[in-house]
Structures are given as structure tokens and as C-alpha cells.
Amino acid sequence: MFPDTCRFHIAPYIQDFVEWLNFICGPTFNAFSDSLRIMLINLEHLLLAIPWWLWIIVVTLLAWRMTRHPWKTITPGILIFTIGLFGLWEIAIETLAIVIISVILSLIVGVPSGIAMAVSDRVETVFTPVLDAMQTMPSFVYLIPAMMFFELGKVPAVVATFIYAVPPVQRLTNLGIRQVSTSIQEAAVAFGATSWQLMREVRIPLALPSILAGINQTTMMALSMVVICSMVGAGGLGEEVIIALNRIDVGRGFEAGWAIVVLAIIIDRLSQGVAQKWHIKSN
């Protein structure tokens, strides 16, 4: 038995800090929450305004452009059709809106910080343990501060998803830039390229396959948070899974899970197709 006299709990101090931060920065959090909520609502309305049949056509055309394979072209359209067949179209769009906003925020933060890590060893030293902690921390933990700062709803879901999904694109951006051939960079410098030109015209274009792979992984991780975020009122397909779990409704759970899998497959295949095409083009 560990002695009681040697015990020390940091939890009360963290709780006090979060409450103090919420008190001091409350107006800022509220403004951010309102802006994010408006973005989500507008994006949902925009996505829902697109007819279901047009979604199928667009995805099918994109699949054909990426693969040039008949079966791989038809399959995504059929899979999307099954979401509407199960009566989950509006709910799936709701989930897609959360994923899109979360991925956009992850790219806005992750790509520049990944570039900073590639440029500076000190920045990489600072960010690496932070990213390790973010990737090893249980995803449920992210919901607690997000819920405390932004209450219940879709906004804390987006924030928690962003925290969970940003590390891959940040790491792979850093890795891709660092793996650019030294001889190519030296040749660019010899021709008079400045540091900014070297980054913009040499390092980032050559690292783009790795960056696109990071975007793919970030999108997949954002989609994997769908069910967990439904616990804070995010709605969408995750809520359907939770309801099915509470009611032990296997059929309803299968339909909601199938819709999540369909979104994951289509997003993964299309993003991988873009990455492969760019890799072939760059070679």
C-alpha cells in the first residue's frame, strides 16, 4: 500500500486553472464559439443544399479522375447511395460538416507549425513531446476542457476533434520537408534562391506527397472521433451509434456504423488518389 503521506494530487490545481482561465477568457471563448457555430451552420446548409444525386455524380467523377478504373469508379457512388437508403443522409452531412471544419482548423495550425518544426530544431524539440502527449492521451480526455470552455454541442466536438487530429499533419509536414534532398536544396541556393524561395518553390513542393499523407491521416482521425464527440451533444452519426448502443439495437448500430465506414472509405480513397497523382507528377 502506497503511504498516504506521500500522495499528491495535481487535479485540484488543474481544475482551478481551467476555471480561472474560463473566467478571464470567457468573452473570447464565447466569441470563438459563436463564430465556429455560425460556420458549422452555414456549411451544413451549403452541403444539404446540394442534391443527393449531385453528390453521387461528383464523387463518381472524382473517383474516375483518380483511378480510371470502372469498378473503383462505380463503387463510391453505390456506397454513398446506401447512406441515403438507410435514411441517414442529413445526419451524415451533419457529421461531414464537423469533420470538414475540424480538418480545416488542423491544417491552418498543423501545416505552418510543421514547417516551423522543419526549419528549427529548437521548435521541433519543443513540439515533439507535446505531440507525443496529444497522441497518447485518451481521446475522451479532450472532451472535458472543450466542454468546460464551450459547453455542450458541436463547438466542443470540433475543438476536441481538432486537438486529436492535428498531430499527423504536423508531424508528416515536418518529416516531408526534412527529407527533401540536400543536394537539390544546395543547387537551388547556388542559383540564388532565398530562404523563402527555397521553402516555397523547392522544399514544400517536394514534400507535398508527405503533407498530403498527413492530411489523409488527419481526416481519418477526425472521422474516428465522431462517436466519441456525440457524448457532448455533437449529434450526427455518432449519436445514432450511442442511441443504438443504449438500446442494444444491433440493426440501427450497424446502419450508423456502415455510414461512418462509407465516409471513411470514400475520403480515404479520394485523398490517397490525389497524393498518388501528385507523387507521380513530381517524379
Wavefront OBJ file of the C-alpha trace (Angstrom):
o trace
v 0.000 0.000 0.000
v 1.429 3.358 -1.025
v 1.689 5.647 2.042
v -0.946 8.385 2.288
v 1.633 10.930 3.431
v 3.448 10.660 0.085
v 0.391 11.245 -2.047
v -0.049 14.444 -4.015
v -2.858 15.296 -6.397
v -2.408 17.833 -9.164
v -6.047 17.553 -10.250
v -7.367 20.375 -7.968
v -4.763 22.814 -9.309
v -5.614 21.952 -12.902
v -9.298 22.394 -12.110
v -8.637 25.801 -10.537
v -6.537 26.867 -13.513
v -9.218 25.870 -16.005
v -11.881 27.726 -14.020
v -9.647 30.809 -13.765
v -8.911 30.681 -17.489
v -12.588 30.301 -18.244
v -13.359 33.315 -16.045
v -10.646 35.517 -17.578
v -11.044 34.469 -21.211
v -14.776 33.742 -21.141
v -15.738 36.505 -23.629
v -13.040 35.343 -26.041
v -14.203 31.744 -25.809
v -17.800 32.833 -26.350
v -16.873 34.872 -29.434
v -14.879 31.971 -30.861
v -17.713 29.574 -30.076
v -20.290 31.800 -31.792
v -18.105 32.208 -34.885
v -17.455 28.474 -35.112
v -21.132 27.683 -34.629
v -22.100 30.055 -37.441
v -19.503 28.444 -39.720
v -20.892 24.995 -38.944
v -24.484 26.023 -39.547
v -23.659 27.721 -42.846
v -21.562 24.771 -44.011
v -24.335 22.319 -43.135
v -26.861 24.381 -45.072
v -24.498 24.541 -48.039
v -23.843 20.790 -48.031
v -27.545 19.989 -47.626
v -28.419 22.356 -50.482
v -26.527 20.065 -52.854
v -28.925 17.336 -54.123
v -28.043 13.782 -53.145
v -27.822 12.707 -56.780
v -25.333 15.506 -57.499
v -23.156 14.267 -54.618
v -23.101 10.824 -56.188
v -22.220 12.218 -59.621
v -19.415 14.417 -58.248
v -17.878 11.614 -56.171
v -18.115 9.202 -59.108
v -16.418 11.682 -61.446
v -13.668 12.333 -58.896
v -13.150 8.594 -58.470
v -12.874 8.175 -62.248
v -10.369 11.014 -62.454
v -8.276 9.495 -59.671
v -8.381 5.817 -60.660
v -9.509 5.462 -64.314
v -10.866 2.086 -63.205
v -14.554 1.215 -63.852
v -15.159 -0.766 -60.665
v -13.311 1.710 -58.443
v -15.349 4.483 -60.077
v -18.789 2.937 -59.580
v -18.248 1.649 -56.042
v -18.044 5.066 -54.262
v -21.323 6.158 -55.862
v -23.041 2.959 -54.748
v -21.669 3.335 -51.226
v -22.942 6.913 -50.936
v -26.350 5.783 -52.195
v -26.570 3.279 -49.308
v -26.317 6.144 -46.783
v -29.466 7.710 -48.183
v -31.042 4.250 -48.476
v -30.709 3.834 -44.701
v -32.275 7.266 -44.086
v -29.061 8.768 -42.727
v -28.319 11.356 -45.413
v -28.940 14.521 -43.346
v -27.186 13.036 -40.309
v -24.178 12.040 -42.419
v -23.951 15.582 -43.819
v -24.041 16.898 -40.254
v -21.098 14.664 -39.392
v -19.261 15.636 -42.579
v -19.571 19.333 -41.690
v -17.935 18.733 -38.294
v -15.118 16.751 -39.925
v -14.507 19.414 -42.582
v -14.294 22.286 -40.077
v -12.033 20.243 -37.782
v -9.700 19.313 -40.650
v -9.530 22.912 -41.878
v -8.547 24.108 -38.388
v -5.998 21.280 -38.156
v -4.426 22.315 -41.460
v -4.372 26.004 -40.521
v -2.434 25.169 -37.363
v -0.658 21.927 -38.284
v 0.979 22.801 -41.611
v 2.635 26.100 -40.505
v 3.765 24.587 -37.212
v 5.126 21.569 -39.095
v 7.074 23.910 -41.357
v 8.403 25.701 -38.264
v 9.497 22.335 -36.845
v 11.330 21.543 -40.084
v 13.114 24.892 -40.113
v 14.141 24.975 -36.446
v 15.481 22.102 -34.347
v 14.540 24.033 -31.203
v 10.911 24.299 -32.309
v 10.914 20.589 -33.086
v 12.324 19.834 -29.628
v 9.503 21.839 -28.035
v 6.694 20.424 -30.169
v 7.716 16.753 -30.177
v 6.800 15.934 -26.543
v 3.601 17.968 -26.910
v 2.590 15.957 -29.975
v 3.541 12.713 -28.195
v 1.251 13.658 -25.307
v -1.570 14.636 -27.667
v -1.383 11.298 -29.479
v -1.125 9.123 -26.365
v -3.745 10.948 -24.269
v -7.098 9.111 -24.284
v -9.414 10.879 -26.691
v -12.159 11.106 -24.047
v -9.966 13.454 -22.015
v -10.108 16.116 -24.743
v -13.858 16.398 -24.252
v -13.518 17.666 -20.667
v -11.778 21.042 -21.237
v -13.619 21.517 -24.534
v -16.926 21.073 -22.728
v -15.888 23.361 -19.871
v -14.849 26.184 -22.208
v -17.544 25.798 -24.873
v -20.404 23.968 -23.093
v -22.306 21.246 -24.926
v -22.901 20.980 -28.653
v -20.946 20.850 -31.863
v -18.363 23.504 -30.974
v -16.639 21.458 -28.227
v -16.800 18.483 -30.599
v -14.906 20.454 -33.236
v -12.323 21.642 -30.687
v -11.760 18.148 -29.283
v -11.542 16.678 -32.789
v -9.041 19.353 -33.801
v -6.774 18.566 -30.842
v -6.988 14.852 -31.566
v -6.450 15.149 -35.330
v -3.773 17.839 -35.721
v -0.610 15.814 -34.820
v -0.376 13.666 -38.006
v -0.335 16.555 -40.468
v 2.115 18.462 -38.268
v 4.492 15.503 -37.949
v 4.355 14.498 -41.622
v 4.821 18.092 -42.783
v 7.961 18.287 -40.672
v 9.150 14.860 -41.847
v 8.476 15.549 -45.518
v 10.374 18.845 -45.551
v 13.314 17.387 -43.630
v 13.579 14.506 -46.105
v 13.986 16.772 -49.135
v 17.314 16.011 -50.769
v 20.157 18.191 -49.535
v 21.779 18.281 -52.979
v 18.591 19.705 -54.524
v 18.446 22.407 -51.869
v 22.130 23.254 -52.366
v 21.579 23.524 -56.121
v 18.668 25.926 -55.552
v 20.778 28.051 -53.211
v 23.607 28.055 -55.728
v 21.217 29.525 -58.309
v 20.435 32.355 -55.906
v 17.262 31.148 -54.168
v 16.461 32.935 -50.918
v 15.280 31.056 -47.822
v 11.657 31.899 -48.629
v 12.031 30.864 -52.280
v 13.770 27.652 -51.220
v 10.861 26.777 -48.945
v 8.091 27.838 -51.331
v 9.477 26.515 -54.617
v 11.631 23.555 -53.601
v 11.054 22.127 -50.145
v 7.252 22.330 -49.882
v 6.543 21.043 -53.453
v 8.884 18.082 -52.955
v 7.418 17.400 -49.511
v 3.820 17.645 -50.721
v 3.249 13.851 -51.013
v 4.150 13.526 -47.337
v 1.981 16.536 -46.437
v -0.958 15.056 -48.357
v -0.471 11.790 -46.475
v -0.647 13.800 -43.253
v -3.879 15.438 -44.413
v -5.286 11.986 -45.147
v -4.391 10.711 -41.677
v -5.747 13.857 -40.026
v -9.062 13.413 -41.859
v -9.296 9.767 -40.818
v -8.582 10.626 -37.177
v -11.176 13.403 -37.262
v -13.744 10.942 -38.564
v -12.798 8.433 -35.866
v -13.787 10.989 -33.204
v -17.380 11.116 -34.468
v -18.787 8.603 -31.982
v -16.842 9.993 -29.024
v -17.903 13.586 -29.718
v -21.558 12.574 -29.708
v -21.197 12.304 -25.919
v -21.078 16.110 -25.695
v -24.066 16.675 -27.939
v -22.380 16.794 -31.326
v -25.176 14.814 -32.971
v -24.595 13.216 -36.349
v -23.827 9.570 -36.966
v -22.095 9.218 -33.623
v -25.340 9.963 -31.820
v -27.042 7.193 -33.789
v -24.348 4.770 -32.647
v -24.738 5.836 -28.999
v -28.524 5.500 -29.147
v -28.195 2.053 -30.697
v -25.714 1.079 -28.004
v -28.000 2.232 -25.183
v -30.958 0.386 -26.674
v -28.899 -2.649 -27.740
v -30.294 -2.086 -31.233
v -27.849 -4.014 -33.413
v -29.522 -3.098 -36.699
v -29.554 0.638 -36.027
v -25.958 0.491 -34.855
v -24.918 -1.379 -37.986
v -26.551 1.200 -40.280
v -24.895 4.141 -38.475
v -21.555 2.340 -38.360
v -21.857 1.491 -42.048
v -22.418 5.174 -42.892
v -19.280 6.143 -40.947
v -17.279 3.441 -42.738
v -18.575 4.642 -46.128
v -17.495 8.224 -45.412
v -14.087 6.990 -44.252
v -13.557 4.794 -47.323
v -14.536 7.493 -49.812
v -12.492 10.252 -48.146
v -9.500 7.912 -47.800
v -9.602 6.707 -51.419
v -10.034 10.175 -52.908
v -7.301 11.751 -50.762
v -4.926 8.873 -51.478
v -5.670 9.259 -55.177
v -4.704 12.926 -55.022
v -1.494 12.066 -53.164
v -0.542 9.349 -55.658
v -1.209 11.582 -58.646
v 0.945 14.334 -57.160
v 3.707 11.831 -56.366
v 3.692 10.600 -59.978
v 3.639 14.171 -61.242
v 6.554 15.215 -59.027
v 8.624 12.247 -60.181
l 1 2 3 4 5 6 7 8 9 10 11 12 13 14 15 16 17 18 19 20 21 22 23 24 25 26 27 28 29 30 31 32 33 34 35 36 37 38 39 40 41 42 43 44 45 46 47 48 49 50 51 52 53 54 55 56 57 58 59 60 61 62 63 64 65 66 67 68 69 70 71 72 73 74 75 76 77 78 79 80 81 82 83 84 85 86 87 88 89 90 91 92 93 94 95 96 97 98 99 100 101 102 103 104 105 106 107 108 109 110 111 112 113 114 115 116 117 118 119 120 121 122 123 124 125 126 127 128 129 130 131 132 133 134 135 136 137 138 139 140 141 142 143 144 145 146 147 148 149 150 151 152 153 154 155 156 157 158 159 160 161 162 163 164 165 166 167 168 169 170 171 172 173 174 175 176 177 178 179 180 181 182 183 184 185 186 187 188 189 190 191 192 193 194 195 196 197 198 199 200 201 202 203 204 205 206 207 208 209 210 211 212 213 214 215 216 217 218 219 220 221 222 223 224 225 226 227 228 229 230 231 232 233 234 235 236 237 238 239 240 241 242 243 244 245 246 247 248 249 250 251 252 253 254 255 256 257 258 259 260 261 262 263 264 265 266 267 268 269 270 271 272 273 274 275 276 277 278 279 280 281 282 283
